[in-house]
Amino acid sequence: MFAAYAARFDPDQPLNALELGERPEPRVPPGWTVVDVRAASLNHHDVWTLRGVGIGEEALPMILGCDAAGVDAEGNEVVVHAVIGATGHGVGPAERRSLLTEKYQGTLARRVAVPAWNVLPKPAELSFEEAACLPTAWLTAYRMLFTNAGVRPGDSVLVQGAGGGVATAAIVLGKAAGLRVFVTSRDEAKRERALELGANGAFAPGERLPLRVDAVIETVGAATWSHSVKSLRPGGTLVISGATSGPSPASAELNRIFFLELRVVGSTMGSKEELASLLAFCAATGVRPVIDSVLPLDRAREGFARLAEGDVFGKIVLNP
């Protein structure tokens, strides 16, 4: 079957490790099922896989892709939850948590095998392309906002780095939930797009906000860390799920963190139950993922290049 996969690792030029071509049909252990993929979306996790982060040489070649929506063996329209081993379903209780593409083959192919437990019904209100955007970036944003930041309608939140998949999801979800949403971006066009999505204010990185916020959604890392900490009200919460600009800020701002009793919370993906809630939220409210573009799978290299360069607003979707 045709697939996009990591054939090797290249830390400096990750696209050099990407190959498009035929791969074996998925192996289906007991308790697993095969999903015919109708749409899959790209994540920065895929670029890190091509760099060799979170995966060993023994796992190569590895089909990329965490997100998918498609049709299962019984003809049901489904969405794939990408976290394998969190509960033991399909892999045994002793196996540590991983994402598709770290140990098990991913979704950028005609078909993907996953534990049957990892398949959820796709709401009829969502297209395959829309549903395929939700299981990683949108689920991460949902958990960051409503589980780990614990924000409520009327609260204020700063989203660093408008344009990325998680950041865009946080803007849309936050607005739909009645939050006051502020965003930052180096790109004026992305700031304008964020305002069109409902953000209450869009600012250049490091620019002073009109108020101290209840929570910060941080995926940029070193470049925005100081601004994130300084933008919080006393007792506020900084939730971090990524560090695309690097993991080591010039200052950790420890004095400010302890003096103002700030909370710093790490966040990774989300549970199957949270994904079910996110799907229901989108179906009920009319909220839809922001899709940057839809490409056929054989143009995956083009999508990866744009993702690696940061030339996106929303999600890039591939149709196999």
C-alpha positions, -999 to +999 in steps of 0.1 A: +000+000+000+011+036-007+024+055+024+046+083+036+073+070+059+106+077+077+132+056+060+161+071+081+168+100+104+182+134+096+184+158+125+193+188+104+173+182+072+143+161+082+127+160+048+157+141+035+145+112+057+110+112+042+101+086+015+069+080-004+062+046-017+049+011-011+048-005+024+034-038+036-002-041+046-007-036+084-003-065+108-034-070+129-028-086+163-057-100+184-078-072+197-068-048+169-087-036+139-079-020+105-092+014+095-093+024+058-079+059+061-101+086+044-081+116+058-051+121+079-034+153+092+002+164+098+017+173+131+051+186+142+055+152+159+060+138+124+088+162+117+104+153+150+101+116+140+120+123+108+147+140+130+150+108+151+133+121+183+112+097+203+120+067+180+149+043+176+166+029+145+151-005+152+116+009+144+125+020+109+110+022+083+081+039+101+049+051+085+043+086+097+010+102+110-008+102+143-042+114+132-068+097+110-105+094+103-118+066+081-140+035+079-135+004+101-139-033+091-176-031+099-182-001+077-185+024+105-171+059+101-145+063+129-118+085+144-085+071+156-072+079+191-034+080+187-023+071+222-014+034+224-008+016+257-023+042+281-048+016+295-035-017+284-063-022+258-048-041+229-012-041+242-012-054+278-012-034+310+026-033+313+033-015+281+042+022+285+022+049+267+033+058+232+019+076+202+014+061+168+047+064+149+069+059+180+064+021+181+035+013+159+030+023+122+011+055+116-018+068+096-002+083+064-012+053+044-042+036+028-048+016+060-037+016+096-040-010+123-049+001+159-063-015+190-101-017+186-103+003+219-087+032+201-115+037+176-143+062+183-174+069+162-171+099+139-199+124+144-220+126+112-217+164+114-179+163+108-163+155+075-134+130+074-110+159+068-124+178+098-124+148+121-088+139+111-076+172+125-088+165+161-069+136+177-035+153+183-034+191+181-070+198+189-071+172+216-039+186+231-055+221+231-087+208+246-069+191+275-046+222+280-076+245+283-103+226+301-084+199+321-050+214+330-056+252+329-092+246+343-104+278+327-141+287+328-164+310+307-153+346+313-117+337+321-088+351+300-061+332+282-030+340+262-022+317+233+015+319+222+023+314+185-009+319+165-009+297+134+003+264+147-022+235+150-025+236+189-025+273+191-052+277+164-073+250+181-069+268+215-082+301+199-113+285+184-121+263+214-115+291+238-137+315+220-165+289+217-163+283+255-167+320+263-131+328+271-113+361+264-085+350+241-053+369+234-027+357+209+008+364+198+026+359+165+056+374+146+035+374+115+010+402+110-011+381+086-014+354+112-024+379+138-051+391+115-063+356+109-065+350+147-087+381+151-110+367+123-113+335+143-125+354+173-094+364+193-100+395+215-065+408+208-034+399+187+001+411+196+037+408+186+058+385+207+067+400+240+042+429+237+024+439+268-012+427+271-041+449+282-045+427+314-028+398+332-044+366+321-057+336+340-039+311+319-012+308+291-012+281+264+025+276+257+038+256+228+067+278+216+091+274+245+123+293+250+114+323+228+081+331+246+087+317+281+095+349+299+066+367+282+043+339+292+053+340+329+051+378+330+016+378+314+000+358+342-020+372+371-011+361+406-021+324+410-024+320+372-015+288+353+010+283+325+003+250+306+031+238+283+028+211+257+057+218+234+089+239+228+093+244+191+118+272+197+138+252+221+135+238+257+160+262+275+148+298+280+174+324+290+157+328+324+132+304+341+117+334+359+117+313+391+114+344+414+082+355+397+068+320+397+072+314+434+064+350+445+032+351+425+023+315+433+020+306+396+013+271+384+033+255+356+017+224+342+030+200+316+004+186+292+007+158+267-021+148+243-054+137+260-074+107+269-100+088+248-127+102+270-115+138+263-114+130+226-150+118+228-159+151+246-141+171+220-159+153+191-192+159+208-184+196+215-176+202+178-207+184+167-230+203+191-216+238+188-207+239+151-170+245+159-148+231+132-110+227+129-092+253+109-078+236+078-049+252+060-050+230+030-059+195+018-035+176-004-034+141-019-010+117+000+014+117-030+020+154-023+030+147+013+065+162+008+049+195-001+029+195+031+058+185+053+080+213+038+053+239+046+049+225+081+087+225+088+090+261+076+061+272+097+042+284+066+008+272+078-023+285+096-043+255+109-039+219+099-026+203+067-047+173+057-037+145+034-061+123+015-048+088+007 
